[in-house]
Every structure is written in C-alpha cells, then in structure tokens.
Amino acid sequence: MQVTQTEFQFMVEGIVIDLVVMLIERKGYTTEQAVKTVYSSHVYKALLNPQTSLYYQSSGYVCSYLLQELQANKCS
C-alpha cells in the first residue's frame, strides 16, 4: 500500500510524539531530554526512511527499539 508524502509525515510525527511521551512517562526524562533523545537516535533515522516500513508499526514497537538503542549506548 502506497502512502502520500503528507500521510507519511503525519504517521512519523505521530510516532515521534508518542516516543517523547513514553520516554517522559517510563524513564522520567524531561520534555527537552526526550525530544533530543528521539531526534538524535538511529531509530528516528530509520523511521524517516520509508523503505524500513517502521512508520507502519505501533509506537510501542518502535519504542522498544529506541529503548534497546539507549541501553546499548549506555553500555558502550
């Protein structure tokens, strides 16, 4: 199924908002920390690539990848 660029952007923005809220609620991040974390992540870069189809996934699913990325970076 093809989506328009506008639909794609809308879907990505919705997931980003959800990711920010999840980081605030689950990890106690401030809004600024959560926004910076999401936008600087590899998960966000993958989300922007329509070929990954990550934008079709639930926010919870995408968040699980973000949390894995954060944990991996913490261990590095």
Summary of the structure (lengths in Angstrom):
residues: 76
radius of gyration: 12.4
end to end distance: 38.8
largest distance: 38.9
contacts: 189
relative contact order: 0.15
helix: 80%
strand: 0%
